Amino acid sequence: MGLTTIQQEMLVSRGVEGDAEDFRAIDPRSGVKRGLKTRHLSMMALAGIIGPGLLIGSGGALSNGGPAALLIGFGLVGIVAFSIMQSLGELTTLYPSGGAFTELADRFVDKAFGFAVGWNYYIIWFAVLANEYNTISSIFEFWSDSIPLWGYFLIFWFAFLGFQLLGIEAFGEAEFWLALLKLLGLLAYFLFSLAYMCGGVKGQPAVGFRYWHRPGAFTDGFRGVATVFVFCSTFYAGVESVAVAATETKNPGVAIPLAIRQVFWRIIFVYMGSAIFFGATCPANAEGLISGQSRVLKSPMTVAIQNAGWVAGSNLVNAFIFVTCLSAVNSSIYIGSRTLLYMAQDRKAPQFLGWTNARGIPVPAIVLTNLCGAISMMNVSTGAGQAYEYIVNLSGVSTFLVWGSISFIHIRFRNAWVAQGHSPQELPYKSLWYPWNAYLGLFANVFLAIVQGWTTLSPFTAGSFVDAYILLPMFPLLFLGYKVIYRTHFWQLTEINLDSGRRRDLDDVEPVGEESSSSNLKRSWQYFLRQV
């Protein structure tokens, strides 16, 4: 949708001549549609991506580390995630157009660095997608094994593909309502947990924090805590997705700062709440939690409700988990496909993946990303539990590497911003506690990437060691390989382009005749959103 002559004249009169592209419905650079509303992005930040990775994967973290390790893991990785989101908020509010942080890596560090970050980020999402398909298969196997696993996979594969092709508005609306359902479901479980712990469940004694004593707060000491870090990296993966969605947001100047603020409440309510109540209501040695031997995966929620005497309640929990799967698979395809799209348009991936249709839908990137979900079919031979552990290890290290890269990009940006004579006061959104927050994110992620596979060293198991660390050397290999082949340049601070990539909100300009009462109301509403 183009601008009218009157709107263009208004832009000139306001001193923004040449910025007409900022107000197009289709992003002129990437070809995607700017269709996400502020409420869509806010709910994605608050409860998007949350699904079986948290609700079922936390069972693996609990069984490997115990309730105290679960709380420590969620807390420490939550602090790191908050640091990363502060960095992203500052960067993405200023530069919301095209390519997310992979493009920012090109601009502030080196094009080869953007190549390595982009492919590591894609690995996270095809691994997460495979895990979601694995979980859906396990849920339906729990209910009925009359259909083979590959049959369930094909049914859901075509269903999700069809939905993704409806467009960004359908995705945003679905994520909004599914995220709301997830928050209500978690709230209901937290209230049940409080009642169960305090003796409010008829016929059951008060559980309190019994499971912190038997079988114990830690199941395997520091080894268990280190293992929990890997799971937690997968649970938190996706908080940074608001940066990927920024290009398709109508009003990033309002939506992104608001979404960044929501992440804090996501960490407190969703993650820390889950860590406390899962550890209090489910024993770490419960049968059915994720392990290499389990054919069917059970959530700590399922175990707790069954232990409370409501055996049939497991079906309700699995129905809730299935609803979260709808959101998680949908979001994984979305993030993975956009990552491929932006890399292909920058010649870091096959160019045919950079095509979008007239409605702004990247069809080839969506199809290929969805195909990567077929790796979940390894659970046919290995079992759902073992498949889950393999895939988690694939995505865990990549999450820490990408998060550390975001912190490094932010540090480079701030140094260039000052070197070129700008003041931090000019920024539309300022990161809290810079530079300490950014350096915390950088060093903490490097440390976690190294320590997450520590348990494979004693006793040493070659297969587990390779599984845990194979992606760690891949990042420098991707960086050096691309740099040698394409002879890329590491930017000096004074060479970095700080001007391109900015854009204004679509709703900033209105046709003449609509700017009286509606304009005042809109300004008041936008002011309210900025203060929330």
One Martini backbone bead per residue (centre of mass of N, CA, C, O) as a GRO file, in nm:
protein
  532
    1MET     BB    1   0.092   0.038   0.027
    2GLY     BB    2   0.076   0.356  -0.055
    3LEU     BB    3   0.120   0.690  -0.072
    4THR     BB    4  -0.009   0.980  -0.071
    5THR     BB    5   0.040   1.297  -0.161
    6ILE     BB    6  -0.033   1.418   0.114
    7GLN     BB    7   0.156   1.239   0.286
    8GLN     BB    8   0.418   1.325   0.147
    9GLU     BB    9   0.391   1.628   0.220
   10MET     BB   10   0.396   1.578   0.527
   11LEU     BB   11   0.681   1.463   0.539
   12VAL     BB   12   0.824   1.714   0.433
   13SER     BB   13   0.712   1.914   0.652
   14ARG     BB   14   0.856   1.720   0.888
   15GLY     BB   15   1.154   1.637   0.780
   16VAL     BB   16   1.110   1.330   0.603
   17GLU     BB   17   1.239   1.321   0.342
   18GLY     BB   18   1.268   0.991   0.199
   19ASP     BB   19   1.068   0.813   0.415
   20ALA     BB   20   0.833   0.658   0.263
   21GLU     BB   21   0.918   0.356   0.315
   22ASP     BB   22   0.825   0.345   0.619
   23PHE     BB   23   0.494   0.334   0.512
   24ARG     BB   24   0.494   0.055   0.409
   25ALA     BB   25   0.350  -0.258   0.420
   26ILE     BB   26   0.598  -0.338   0.251
   27ASP     BB   27   0.909  -0.429   0.278
   28PRO     BB   28   1.150  -0.321   0.050
   29ARG     BB   29   1.383  -0.523   0.126
   30SER     BB   30   1.237  -0.817   0.212
   31GLY     BB   31   0.902  -0.844   0.144
   32VAL     BB   32   0.758  -0.815   0.399
   33LYS     BB   33   0.494  -0.777   0.619
   34ARG     BB   34   0.351  -0.511   0.820
   35GLY     BB   35   0.130  -0.687   1.055
   36LEU     BB   36   0.219  -0.641   1.342
   37LYS     BB   37   0.111  -0.577   1.647
   38THR     BB   38   0.165  -0.472   1.958
   39ARG     BB   39   0.010  -0.709   2.101
   40HIS     BB   40   0.159  -0.934   1.961
   41LEU     BB   41   0.450  -0.873   2.060
   42SER     BB   42   0.389  -0.872   2.363
   43MET     BB   43   0.289  -1.172   2.380
   44MET     BB   44   0.544  -1.298   2.267
   45ALA     BB   45   0.725  -1.197   2.502
   46LEU     BB   46   0.552  -1.331   2.738
   47ALA     BB   47   0.452  -1.639   2.571
   48GLY     BB   48   0.619  -1.711   2.352
   49ILE     BB   49   0.724  -2.047   2.263
   50ILE     BB   50   0.592  -2.167   2.487
   51GLY     BB   51   0.617  -2.521   2.574
   52PRO     BB   52   0.741  -2.833   2.581
   53GLY     BB   53   1.020  -2.738   2.663
   54LEU     BB   54   0.906  -2.667   2.948
   55LEU     BB   55   0.675  -2.881   3.032
   56ILE     BB   56   0.876  -3.132   2.963
   57GLY     BB   57   1.183  -3.057   2.981
   58SER     BB   58   1.180  -3.009   3.294
   59GLY     BB   59   1.189  -3.311   3.360
   60GLY     BB   60   1.485  -3.350   3.278
   61ALA     BB   61   1.605  -3.140   3.470
   62LEU     BB   62   1.491  -3.264   3.732
   63SER     BB   63   1.619  -3.556   3.703
   64ASN     BB   64   1.925  -3.448   3.674
   65GLY     BB   65   1.923  -3.215   3.931
   66GLY     BB   66   1.676  -3.107   4.067
   67PRO     BB   67   1.509  -2.850   4.225
   68ALA     BB   68   1.755  -2.666   4.281
   69ALA     BB   69   1.879  -2.676   3.996
   70LEU     BB   70   1.632  -2.561   3.855
   71LEU     BB   71   1.636  -2.285   3.999
   72ILE     BB   72   1.923  -2.204   3.923
   73GLY     BB   73   1.897  -2.226   3.616
   74PHE     BB   74   1.663  -2.029   3.576
   75GLY     BB   75   1.797  -1.786   3.715
   76LEU     BB   76   2.068  -1.754   3.560
   77VAL     BB   77   1.950  -1.757   3.270
   78GLY     BB   78   1.759  -1.518   3.325
   79ILE     BB   79   1.976  -1.302   3.362
   80VAL     BB   80   2.096  -1.336   3.081
   81ALA     BB   81   1.836  -1.280   2.919
   82PHE     BB   82   1.797  -0.992   3.022
   83SER     BB   83   2.059  -0.883   2.906
   84ILE     BB   84   1.997  -0.944   2.608
   85MET     BB   85   1.732  -0.772   2.590
   86GLN     BB   86   1.862  -0.501   2.639
   87SER     BB   87   2.037  -0.503   2.389
   88LEU     BB   88   1.808  -0.548   2.180
   89GLY     BB   89   1.636  -0.303   2.245
   90GLU     BB   90   1.840  -0.090   2.151
   91LEU     BB   91   1.889  -0.197   1.859
   92THR     BB   92   1.586  -0.251   1.747
   93THR     BB   93   1.465   0.031   1.786
   94LEU     BB   94   1.672   0.166   1.584
   95TYR     BB   95   1.690  -0.130   1.403
   96PRO     BB   96   1.407  -0.285   1.250
   97SER     BB   97   1.537  -0.353   0.969
   98GLY     BB   98   1.623  -0.624   0.856
   99GLY     BB   99   1.787  -0.931   0.977
  100ALA     BB  100   1.840  -0.850   1.246
  101PHE     BB  101   2.127  -0.964   1.413
  102THR     BB  102   2.271  -1.055   1.152
  103GLU     BB  103   2.294  -0.771   1.026
  104LEU     BB  104   2.432  -0.637   1.272
  105ALA     BB  105   2.688  -0.809   1.249
  106ASP     BB  106   2.778  -0.696   0.981
  107ARG     BB  107   2.795  -0.388   1.067
  108PHE     BB  108   2.964  -0.414   1.364
  109VAL     BB  109   3.181  -0.634   1.253
  110ASP     BB  110   3.120  -0.887   1.029
  111LYS     BB  111   3.006  -1.075   0.776
  112ALA     BB  112   3.112  -1.346   0.893
  113PHE     BB  113   2.967  -1.315   1.163
  114GLY     BB  114   2.678  -1.319   1.047
  115PHE     BB  115   2.699  -1.605   0.931
  116ALA     BB  116   2.747  -1.757   1.200
  117VAL     BB  117   2.497  -1.654   1.352
  118GLY     BB  118   2.274  -1.742   1.153
  119TRP     BB  119   2.330  -2.056   1.155
  120ASN     BB  120   2.309  -2.096   1.458
  121TYR     BB  121   2.015  -1.995   1.477
  122TYR     BB  122   1.892  -2.209   1.291
  123ILE     BB  123   1.963  -2.456   1.456
  124ILE     BB  124   1.781  -2.398   1.691
  125TRP     BB  125   1.501  -2.410   1.521
  126PHE     BB  126   1.519  -2.697   1.403
  127ALA     BB  127   1.549  -2.832   1.680
  128VAL     BB  128   1.295  -2.726   1.816
  129LEU     BB  129   1.097  -2.829   1.606
  130ALA     BB  130   1.163  -3.128   1.645
  131ASN     BB  131   1.074  -3.134   1.943
  132GLU     BB  132   0.777  -3.064   1.894
  133TYR     BB  133   0.712  -3.309   1.717
  134ASN     BB  134   0.798  -3.518   1.926
  135THR     BB  135   0.583  -3.434   2.137
  136ILE     BB  136   0.327  -3.480   1.977
  137SER     BB  137   0.376  -3.780   1.934
  138SER     BB  138   0.379  -3.852   2.239
  139ILE     BB  139   0.094  -3.761   2.308
  140PHE     BB  140  -0.054  -3.950   2.100
  141GLU     BB  141   0.070  -4.210   2.214
  142PHE     BB  142  -0.063  -4.182   2.491
  143TRP     BB  143  -0.355  -4.209   2.366
  144SER     BB  144  -0.254  -4.345   2.075
  145ASP     BB  145  -0.123  -4.631   1.859
  146SER     BB  146  -0.291  -4.658   1.579
  147ILE     BB  147  -0.088  -4.446   1.480
  148PRO     BB  148   0.183  -4.376   1.342
  149LEU     BB  149   0.425  -4.147   1.384
  150TRP     BB  150   0.442  -4.057   1.082
  151GLY     BB  151   0.143  -3.985   1.065
  152TYR     BB  152   0.137  -3.754   1.264
  153PHE     BB  153   0.350  -3.585   1.129
  154LEU     BB  154   0.203  -3.534   0.856
  155ILE     BB  155  -0.045  -3.396   0.962
  156PHE     BB  156   0.106  -3.155   1.100
  157TRP     BB  157   0.280  -3.057   0.869
  158PHE     BB  158   0.045  -2.960   0.680
  159ALA     BB  159  -0.100  -2.777   0.882
  160PHE     BB  160   0.136  -2.575   0.936
  161LEU     BB  161   0.190  -2.494   0.649
  162GLY     BB  162  -0.088  -2.373   0.585
  163PHE     BB  163  -0.083  -2.155   0.807
  164GLN     BB  164   0.176  -1.998   0.723
  165LEU     BB  165   0.041  -1.917   0.433
  166LEU     BB  166  -0.162  -1.690   0.544
  167GLY     BB  167   0.020  -1.505   0.729
  168ILE     BB  168   0.104  -1.264   0.965
  169GLU     BB  169  -0.174  -1.205   1.090
  170ALA     BB  170  -0.244  -1.496   1.169
  171PHE     BB  171   0.000  -1.543   1.346
  172GLY     BB  172  -0.043  -1.310   1.550
  173GLU     BB  173  -0.326  -1.394   1.648
  174ALA     BB  174  -0.259  -1.679   1.743
  175GLU     BB  175  -0.037  -1.598   1.948
  176PHE     BB  176  -0.208  -1.429   2.132
  177TRP     BB  177  -0.418  -1.651   2.225
  178LEU     BB  178  -0.219  -1.876   2.302
  179ALA     BB  179  -0.066  -1.714   2.515
  180LEU     BB  180  -0.309  -1.667   2.697
  181LEU     BB  181  -0.364  -1.968   2.754
  182LYS     BB  182  -0.089  -2.028   2.886
  183LEU     BB  183  -0.116  -1.835   3.125
  184LEU     BB  184  -0.377  -1.960   3.240
  185GLY     BB  185  -0.267  -2.248   3.275
  186LEU     BB  186  -0.036  -2.178   3.469
  187LEU     BB  187  -0.209  -2.046   3.685
  188ALA     BB  188  -0.374  -2.297   3.750
  189TYR     BB  189  -0.130  -2.471   3.840
  190PHE     BB  190  -0.028  -2.288   4.068
  191LEU     BB  191  -0.287  -2.310   4.238
  192PHE     BB  192  -0.278  -2.615   4.270
  193SER     BB  193   0.001  -2.626   4.408
  194LEU     BB  194  -0.073  -2.468   4.659
  195ALA     BB  195  -0.292  -2.663   4.751
  196TYR     BB  196  -0.111  -2.920   4.762
  197MET     BB  197   0.106  -2.805   4.964
  198CYS     BB  198  -0.138  -2.721   5.188
  199GLY     BB  199  -0.380  -2.951   5.179
  200GLY     BB  200  -0.628  -2.888   4.952
  201VAL     BB  201  -0.642  -3.191   4.875
  202LYS     BB  202  -0.845  -3.437   4.876
  203GLY     BB  203  -0.683  -3.704   5.047
  204GLN     BB  204  -0.422  -3.517   5.083
  205PRO     BB  205  -0.136  -3.430   5.185
  206ALA     BB  206   0.092  -3.209   5.259
  207VAL     BB  207   0.376  -3.145   5.068
  208GLY     BB  208   0.530  -2.900   5.022
  209PHE     BB  209   0.897  -2.972   5.042
  210ARG     BB  210   0.951  -3.284   5.034
  211TYR     BB  211   1.127  -3.322   4.759
  212TRP     BB  212   1.383  -3.175   4.886
  213HIS     BB  213   1.439  -3.443   5.070
  214ARG     BB  214   1.253  -3.654   4.892
  215PRO     BB  215   1.527  -3.716   4.713
  216GLY     BB  216   1.618  -3.409   4.678
  217ALA     BB  217   1.770  -3.116   4.568
  218PHE     BB  218   2.003  -3.309   4.462
  219THR     BB  219   2.108  -3.567   4.227
  220ASP     BB  220   2.425  -3.454   4.100
  221GLY     BB  221   2.517  -3.195   4.173
  222PHE     BB  222   2.705  -3.018   3.953
  223ARG     BB  223   2.633  -3.196   3.719
  224GLY     BB  224   2.332  -3.133   3.726
  225VAL     BB  225   2.352  -2.827   3.686
  226ALA     BB  226   2.493  -2.838   3.408
  227THR     BB  227   2.260  -2.985   3.266
  228VAL     BB  228   2.040  -2.770   3.314
  229PHE     BB  229   2.154  -2.548   3.129
  230VAL     BB  230   2.075  -2.682   2.865
  231PHE     BB  231   1.773  -2.680   2.905
  232CYS     BB  232   1.739  -2.371   2.963
  233SER     BB  233   1.829  -2.270   2.686
  234THR     BB  234   1.575  -2.390   2.547
  235PHE     BB  235   1.353  -2.247   2.710
  236TYR     BB  236   1.466  -1.944   2.639
  237ALA     BB  237   1.440  -1.978   2.358
  238GLY     BB  238   1.289  -1.673   2.203
  239VAL     BB  239   1.316  -1.397   2.349
  240GLU     BB  240   1.468  -1.277   2.078
  241SER     BB  241   1.229  -1.275   1.852
  242VAL     BB  242   1.154  -0.970   1.837
  243ALA     BB  243   1.381  -0.904   1.634
  244VAL     BB  244   1.264  -1.070   1.396
  245ALA     BB  245   0.969  -0.920   1.410
  246ALA     BB  246   1.027  -0.615   1.357
  247THR     BB  247   0.989  -0.593   1.045
  248GLU     BB  248   0.665  -0.696   1.091
  249THR     BB  249   0.612  -0.424   1.236
  250LYS     BB  250   0.435  -0.142   1.246
  251ASN     BB  251   0.538  -0.024   1.559
  252PRO     BB  252   0.848  -0.040   1.687
  253GLY     BB  253   0.873   0.212   1.878
  254VAL     BB  254   0.652   0.080   2.072
  255ALA     BB  255   0.671  -0.242   2.075
  256ILE     BB  256   0.963  -0.310   2.166
  257PRO     BB  257   0.989  -0.182   2.448
  258LEU     BB  258   0.744  -0.332   2.559
  259ALA     BB  259   0.849  -0.622   2.507
  260ILE     BB  260   1.104  -0.603   2.681
  261ARG     BB  261   0.950  -0.559   2.952
  262GLN     BB  262   0.795  -0.838   2.946
  263VAL     BB  263   1.035  -1.033   2.997
  264PHE     BB  264   1.055  -1.003   3.299
  265TRP     BB  265   0.774  -1.137   3.361
  266ARG     BB  266   0.839  -1.402   3.227
  267ILE     BB  267   1.067  -1.489   3.418
  268ILE     BB  268   0.905  -1.478   3.682
  269PHE     BB  269   0.640  -1.636   3.613
  270VAL     BB  270   0.715  -1.872   3.421
  271TYR     BB  271   1.002  -1.976   3.514
  272MET     BB  272   1.010  -1.945   3.825
  273GLY     BB  273   0.735  -2.070   3.876
  274SER     BB  274   0.801  -2.347   3.752
  275ALA     BB  275   1.044  -2.420   3.928
  276ILE     BB  276   0.897  -2.421   4.199
  277PHE     BB  277   0.639  -2.610   4.134
  278PHE     BB  278   0.775  -2.852   4.005
  279GLY     BB  279   0.973  -2.914   4.250
  280ALA     BB  280   0.730  -2.943   4.469
  281THR     BB  281   0.522  -3.164   4.300
  282CYS     BB  282   0.781  -3.325   4.177
  283PRO     BB  283   0.970  -3.587   4.165
  284ALA     BB  284   1.286  -3.657   4.037
  285ASN     BB  285   1.214  -3.994   4.037
  286ALA     BB  286   1.000  -4.002   3.835
  287GLU     BB  287   0.816  -4.181   3.632
  288GLY     BB  288   0.849  -4.048   3.286
  289LEU     BB  289   1.066  -3.880   3.271
  290ILE     BB  290   1.318  -3.777   3.107
  291SER     BB  291   1.474  -4.044   2.924
  292GLY     BB  292   1.634  -4.283   2.740
  293GLN     BB  293   1.383  -4.500   2.803
  294SER     BB  294   1.152  -4.326   2.709
  295ARG     BB  295   0.858  -4.331   2.504
  296VAL     BB  296   0.705  -4.140   2.702
  297LEU     BB  297   0.628  -3.814   2.782
  298LYS     BB  298   0.643  -3.637   3.095
  299SER     BB  299   0.512  -3.409   3.291
  300PRO     BB  300   0.519  -3.267   3.599
  301MET     BB  301   0.216  -3.212   3.588
  302THR     BB  302   0.122  -3.503   3.550
  303VAL     BB  303   0.251  -3.627   3.800
  304ALA     BB  304   0.115  -3.444   4.015
  305ILE     BB  305  -0.184  -3.511   3.948
  306GLN     BB  306  -0.159  -3.816   3.993
  307ASN     BB  307  -0.054  -3.798   4.291
  308ALA     BB  308  -0.328  -3.640   4.377
  309GLY     BB  309  -0.558  -3.856   4.235
  310TRP     BB  310  -0.584  -3.753   3.919
  311VAL     BB  311  -0.558  -3.950   3.660
  312ALA     BB  312  -0.731  -3.809   3.428
  313GLY     BB  313  -0.567  -3.532   3.431
  314SER     BB  314  -0.352  -3.602   3.215
  315ASN     BB  315  -0.530  -3.528   2.971
  316LEU     BB  316  -0.548  -3.228   3.031
  317VAL     BB  317  -0.248  -3.168   3.023
  318ASN     BB  318  -0.199  -3.272   2.733
  319ALA     BB  319  -0.391  -3.068   2.605
  320PHE     BB  320  -0.230  -2.821   2.692
  321ILE     BB  321   0.035  -2.902   2.555
  322PHE     BB  322  -0.081  -2.908   2.272
  323VAL     BB  323  -0.145  -2.609   2.258
  324THR     BB  324   0.154  -2.522   2.292
  325CYS     BB  325   0.251  -2.662   2.033
  326LEU     BB  326   0.114  -2.481   1.831
  327SER     BB  327   0.290  -2.237   1.905
  328ALA     BB  328   0.580  -2.355   1.887
  329VAL     BB  329   0.576  -2.448   1.594
  330ASN     BB  330   0.488  -2.187   1.465
  331SER     BB  331   0.734  -2.018   1.571
  332SER     BB  332   0.966  -2.188   1.458
  333ILE     BB  333   0.897  -2.148   1.163
  334TYR     BB  334   0.907  -1.845   1.161
  335ILE     BB  335   1.200  -1.794   1.259
  336GLY     BB  336   1.349  -1.980   1.063
  337SER     BB  337   1.245  -1.853   0.794
  338ARG     BB  338   1.350  -1.562   0.846
  339THR     BB  339   1.644  -1.631   0.871
  340LEU     BB  340   1.673  -1.746   0.586
  341LEU     BB  341   1.573  -1.505   0.427
  342TYR     BB  342   1.790  -1.296   0.515
  343MET     BB  343   2.036  -1.463   0.425
  344ALA     BB  344   1.959  -1.495   0.124
  345GLN     BB  345   1.948  -1.180   0.065
  346ASP     BB  346   2.275  -1.188   0.164
  347ARG     BB  347   2.424  -1.452   0.051
  348LYS     BB  348   2.413  -1.698   0.297
  349ALA     BB  349   2.205  -1.838   0.110
  350PRO     BB  350   2.007  -1.961  -0.093
  351GLN     BB  351   1.830  -1.746  -0.304
  352PHE     BB  352   1.543  -1.882  -0.317
  353LEU     BB  353   1.487  -1.818  -0.002
  354GLY     BB  354   1.436  -1.487  -0.069
  355TRP     BB  355   1.142  -1.532  -0.147
  356THR     BB  356   0.839  -1.342  -0.204
  357ASN     BB  357   0.528  -1.276  -0.216
  358ALA     BB  358   0.275  -1.040  -0.249
  359ARG     BB  359   0.208  -1.103   0.079
  360GLY     BB  360   0.495  -1.158   0.231
  361ILE     BB  361   0.567  -1.471   0.178
  362PRO     BB  362   0.823  -1.718   0.252
  363VAL     BB  363   0.786  -2.005   0.111
  364PRO     BB  364   1.060  -2.163   0.085
  365ALA     BB  365   1.150  -2.118   0.386
  366ILE     BB  366   0.909  -2.263   0.514
  367VAL     BB  367   0.937  -2.542   0.385
  368LEU     BB  368   1.229  -2.608   0.477
  369THR     BB  369   1.191  -2.574   0.780
  370ASN     BB  370   0.967  -2.790   0.808
  371LEU     BB  371   1.144  -3.027   0.705
  372CYS     BB  372   1.341  -3.027   0.955
  373GLY     BB  373   1.130  -3.174   1.147
  374ALA     BB  374   1.204  -3.477   1.058
  375ILE     BB  375   1.417  -3.538   1.286
  376SER     BB  376   1.200  -3.649   1.491
  377MET     BB  377   1.199  -3.952   1.367
  378MET     BB  378   1.418  -4.078   1.560
  379ASN     BB  379   1.201  -4.189   1.774
  380VAL     BB  380   1.146  -4.465   1.642
  381SER     BB  381   1.439  -4.590   1.736
  382THR     BB  382   1.521  -4.432   2.024
  383GLY     BB  383   1.314  -4.265   2.143
  384ALA     BB  384   1.190  -3.985   2.281
  385GLY     BB  385   1.402  -3.927   2.502
  386GLN     BB  386   1.666  -3.953   2.335
  387ALA     BB  387   1.588  -3.751   2.117
  388TYR     BB  388   1.567  -3.508   2.302
  389GLU     BB  389   1.864  -3.502   2.399
  390TYR     BB  390   2.001  -3.467   2.128
  391ILE     BB  391   1.855  -3.199   2.040
  392VAL     BB  392   1.928  -3.023   2.281
  393ASN     BB  393   2.238  -3.025   2.229
  394LEU     BB  394   2.220  -2.875   1.960
  395SER     BB  395   2.081  -2.602   2.081
  396GLY     BB  396   2.234  -2.509   2.340
  397VAL     BB  397   2.504  -2.390   2.234
  398SER     BB  398   2.382  -2.194   2.023
  399THR     BB  399   2.244  -2.009   2.223
  400PHE     BB  400   2.500  -1.903   2.367
  401LEU     BB  401   2.640  -1.793   2.111
  402VAL     BB  402   2.423  -1.592   2.023
  403TRP     BB  403   2.402  -1.429   2.282
  404GLY     BB  404   2.699  -1.343   2.292
  405SER     BB  405   2.685  -1.193   2.018
  406ILE     BB  406   2.484  -0.974   2.101
  407SER     BB  407   2.665  -0.844   2.315
  408PHE     BB  408   2.897  -0.776   2.120
  409ILE     BB  409   2.733  -0.596   1.929
  410HIS     BB  410   2.657  -0.387   2.142
  411ILE     BB  411   2.941  -0.295   2.214
  412ARG     BB  412   3.018  -0.203   1.929
  413PHE     BB  413   2.796   0.007   1.896
  414ARG     BB  414   2.866   0.194   2.136
  415ASN     BB  415   3.153   0.258   2.048
  416ALA     BB  416   3.069   0.385   1.773
  417TRP     BB  417   2.876   0.600   1.881
  418VAL     BB  418   3.099   0.757   2.034
  419ALA     BB  419   3.321   0.780   1.808
  420GLN     BB  420   3.091   0.953   1.625
  421GLY     BB  421   2.958   1.174   1.844
  422HIS     BB  422   2.756   1.036   2.025
  423SER     BB  423   2.482   1.005   2.250
  424PRO     BB  424   2.294   0.809   2.460
  425GLN     BB  425   2.052   1.025   2.468
  426GLU     BB  426   1.962   0.963   2.158
  427LEU     BB  427   1.831   0.712   2.236
  428PRO     BB  428   1.517   0.555   2.238
  429TYR     BB  429   1.673   0.304   2.382
  430LYS     BB  430   1.810   0.211   2.697
  431SER     BB  431   2.022   0.023   2.847
  432LEU     BB  432   2.072  -0.134   3.126
  433TRP     BB  433   2.376  -0.111   3.277
  434TYR     BB  434   2.575   0.017   3.104
  435PRO     BB  435   2.823  -0.229   3.044
  436TRP     BB  436   2.769  -0.466   3.246
  437ASN     BB  437   2.542  -0.624   3.106
  438ALA     BB  438   2.694  -0.696   2.841
  439TYR     BB  439   2.938  -0.842   2.973
  440LEU     BB  440   2.776  -1.053   3.115
  441GLY     BB  441   2.657  -1.185   2.861
  442LEU     BB  442   2.923  -1.264   2.728
  443PHE     BB  443   3.069  -1.434   2.960
  444ALA     BB  444   2.834  -1.623   3.041
  445ASN     BB  445   2.803  -1.765   2.762
  446VAL     BB  446   3.084  -1.878   2.738
  447PHE     BB  447   3.076  -2.044   2.997
  448LEU     BB  448   2.817  -2.216   2.932
  449ALA     BB  449   2.925  -2.344   2.669
  450ILE     BB  450   3.154  -2.502   2.821
  451VAL     BB  451   3.001  -2.637   3.083
  452GLN     BB  452   2.755  -2.808   2.962
  453GLY     BB  453   2.967  -3.073   2.895
  454TRP     BB  454   3.110  -3.173   3.162
  455THR     BB  455   2.970  -3.459   3.214
  456THR     BB  456   3.139  -3.610   2.973
  457LEU     BB  457   3.433  -3.636   3.120
  458SER     BB  458   3.298  -3.780   3.397
  459PRO     BB  459   3.281  -4.006   3.237
  460PHE     BB  460   3.412  -4.076   2.936
  461THR     BB  461   3.210  -4.002   2.635
  462ALA     BB  462   3.232  -3.975   2.311
  463GLY     BB  463   2.940  -3.933   2.213
  464SER     BB  464   2.855  -3.714   2.423
  465PHE     BB  465   3.082  -3.514   2.362
  466VAL     BB  466   3.009  -3.458   2.069
  467ASP     BB  467   2.715  -3.372   2.120
  468ALA     BB  468   2.796  -3.122   2.312
  469TYR     BB  469   3.061  -2.995   2.111
  470ILE     BB  470   3.026  -2.977   1.794
  471LEU     BB  471   2.925  -2.663   1.780
  472LEU     BB  472   3.161  -2.496   1.895
  473PRO     BB  473   3.366  -2.505   1.638
  474MET     BB  474   3.168  -2.404   1.412
  475PHE     BB  475   3.175  -2.100   1.442
  476PRO     BB  476   3.477  -2.041   1.359
  477LEU     BB  477   3.458  -2.195   1.090
  478LEU     BB  478   3.245  -2.015   0.958
  479PHE     BB  479   3.396  -1.752   0.986
  480LEU     BB  480   3.668  -1.826   0.843
  481GLY     BB  481   3.558  -1.938   0.579
  482TYR     BB  482   3.409  -1.681   0.483
  483LYS     BB  483   3.652  -1.485   0.507
  484VAL     BB  484   3.842  -1.626   0.305
  485ILE     BB  485   3.655  -1.642   0.054
  486TYR     BB  486   3.534  -1.318   0.079
  487ARG     BB  487   3.709  -1.104   0.215
  488THR     BB  488   3.638  -0.969   0.474
  489HIS     BB  489   3.555  -0.693   0.698
  490PHE     BB  490   3.675  -0.541   0.986
  491TRP     BB  491   3.532  -0.301   1.157
  492GLN     BB  492   3.577   0.009   1.228
  493LEU     BB  493   3.431   0.239   1.424
  494THR     BB  494   3.439   0.474   1.194
  495GLU     BB  495   3.298   0.275   0.961
  496ILE     BB  496   3.030   0.252   1.082
  497ASN     BB  497   2.691   0.226   1.011
  498LEU     BB  498   2.436   0.443   1.179
  499ASP     BB  499   2.181   0.506   0.966
  500SER     BB  500   2.085   0.260   0.853
  501GLY     BB  501   1.761   0.092   0.928
  502ARG     BB  502   1.572   0.306   0.986
  503ARG     BB  503   1.230   0.361   1.121
  504ARG     BB  504   0.905   0.439   1.120
  505ASP     BB  505   0.593   0.439   1.206
  506LEU     BB  506   0.300   0.380   1.043
  507ASP     BB  507   0.126   0.571   1.258
  508ASP     BB  508   0.263   0.863   1.226
  509VAL     BB  509   0.087   0.891   0.962
  510GLU     BB  510  -0.189   1.091   0.851
  511PRO     BB  511  -0.444   1.189   0.700
  512VAL     BB  512  -0.605   1.446   0.616
  513GLY     BB  513  -0.875   1.478   0.861
  514GLU     BB  514  -0.750   1.265   1.105
  515GLU     BB  515  -0.591   1.485   1.320
  516SER     BB  516  -0.757   1.538   1.559
  517SER     BB  517  -0.891   1.342   1.781
  518SER     BB  518  -0.746   1.078   1.691
  519SER     BB  519  -0.456   1.181   1.736
  520ASN     BB  520  -0.475   1.234   2.039
  521LEU     BB  521  -0.557   0.947   2.118
  522LYS     BB  522  -0.308   0.804   2.001
  523ARG     BB  523  -0.095   0.952   2.168
  524SER     BB  524  -0.203   0.860   2.440
  525TRP     BB  525  -0.172   0.556   2.389
  526GLN     BB  526   0.133   0.556   2.328
  527TYR     BB  527   0.215   0.668   2.601
  528PHE     BB  528   0.104   0.437   2.767
  529LEU     BB  529   0.278   0.209   2.638
  530ARG     BB  530   0.554   0.336   2.728
  531GLN     BB  531   0.483   0.312   3.049
  532VAL     BB  532   0.436  -0.010   3.092
   0.00000   0.00000   0.00000
